[in-house]
Amino acid sequence: MRPNLSEAFGASRQSVEDTVKLLSKQLTSMGVRHAIAGGVAVGSYGYPRATVDVDVVIGEESYVISPSGLYSLKYTLPYQGVGNVRIDYISIKGAEGILTEAVANAKVDQGIPVVPIEALVVMKLVANRYKDRSDVVEMVKGGIPVVRVRMYITEKAPHLLEKFESLVSQAKSEV
């Protein structure tokens, strides 16, 4: 499944689109591996919804680890985008290698890398907020490849399979 950022941008303020484009361009020019996640990615996979921030997974080359184990950003990266859009950075180090793989296998639309749908669903299941569970339900209703996502979760994050199946059942009951 390929992302369609035009769908995502249509549901949010112009400043979100501008922030995504400028941020991706800046990270690319700095040699920082990255992929857009969060609400923008959800919108690009068929459930466009308004979002007020930009979530981006960034490579470990973006961090410096102190002797005490604290992570700090190596580069001066913006924390606020165009029109006060908040930028949230997500370390590639999390989620048992899933995020490393997600950035390496990012799907590109309009020259911007977006996390693959399988990894996005796992990220949503891990976060487990109401909004994240709702995003998964709406993406299932919108036609994401449930079988492929199920296979991915079975292989990479089997502890999340029951939660995914519950949300798939919920989506089917709402259609």
N, C-alpha and C positions, 0 to 999 in steps of 0.2 A: 504494500500500500504506500503510495507516494503522498507526501504532504502537499497541501495547497495553501500557501501563506496568504493569498488574496482573500480566501474565505475568512481566515482568522483576523486579518486586518480590517475587514469590513464590519466586524462586531465591536471594535475598540476605537478609542480616540486616535486621531492621526498621529499624535505624539508617541503612541506605543509603536506604531509602524516605523516612524522615524528613528526611534531609539533602537529597535531591533536592527535596522539597516546600518546605522552608524556604528553600533556596538560590534556587530559582526565584522564590519570593515576594519575597525580598529584592532580587534583581536587577531584577525587574519594578518594584518600588517605587522603585528608584534610577534607572529609565529606561535600564537596560543591556540592550541586545539580547543574547539568548543562546539556546542550544539544547543540550540534553543529548546527549552522544555516548558513545563507549566501550561498556563492558560493559552498562550500563543500556539504552542504545539497541539494542545487539545483542539483548538479551533481549526488548525491546519489539517487535522484528521477527521473533520466532518461534524464537529460540534462547536461551531463558532459561538463564543460568548464574550461578553465584555470582560476585560481584565485591566488592571491599573498598574501592573508591574511586568517586568521581563525577567524570567528565570533562565539562567544559562549555566550549563555544565561546562566547567573549564578544566583543562589538563593540569597535571601536577607540576608542569614546568612554570605554572603561574604562582607557585607557593614557595616560601622558604620555611623550613621547619627549625624552630629554635631548639637548643640543647634540652630544654624541658619538655619538648614535644608539641609546643603550640605552633599552629599554622598561621602565617601572615602572608598577605599578598605580596609578591615580589615586585610587581609593576604597580604604577599608579593607574588603577582602573577606576572608571567613574562608578559611583554608587547611585547616581541620579542621572536620568536621561533627559531627553527633550520634554519640556512641559512638566517637569517634576515627576516623571515616571521613575519609580523605584527599580533598581536593578539588583537582583538577588543572584549571587554566585554560588554554585553548588560544586563542591570538590568531586573530582573524578574518582577519588579514593574510596568512596562509599559503595555500599550495595554489592559486596562480594564480586567485584570485577564487572558487574553489569554496566556501570557507567563508563568504564574504560572502553568496553565493547560498544556501547551506545555512541560514543563520540567517534570511535574508529569506523563505525558503520552508519554514521549519520546520513540521512536522506537530504539531498540538497534541492531547494526550491528557491528561485530568484537569487541564486548564488549564496544562499544562507543555509548552513547545516541545521537540521532539525533531528532530535532524537527519534529513532525508529519507534513505531507504534508499540512494539512488544516491550521495549524498555520503558516507554512512557507509562504504560499500564502498570508495570511493576513499581515504578516510582509512585504512582497514585495509590497503589495498594499499600505500600510501605508507609506513606504519609498518613493514610487512613482517616483523614478529616472528612466531615460530611461532604464538603465541596469536592474532594477527591473521589469519594465513592460515587457521588452524583455524576462526575465527569466520566467515570468508567461506564456507568449505566447508560448515559446519553451517547457515548461513543459506540457502545454495543448496539443500541437502537439505530444509530446512524450507519451501521454496516461494517465496522472494523472486522478483520478476518479472525473471528473467534477461535477457530480451530488452530490457526497458526500461533495466536497469542497463548492459547492453552498449552500447546506443545512447548513453547518457549518457557512458560512458567513451570511446567513439569520438569524441564531440564535444569533451569537456572535458579528457581526459587520455589521448590515444591511446597514449602510451608505456607505459601500464599494461595495455593490452588483452591482450597475450600472457600476462601474469601472471594476469589474471582468467580467461582461457580455460583456462589450466592448472588453476586451482582448480575451475572448473566441471566439467572432465573428471574431476578427482579425486572430486568430490562424486557424479557420476553412477556412477563405478566402485564407490563405497561403498554405494550404495543397493541 
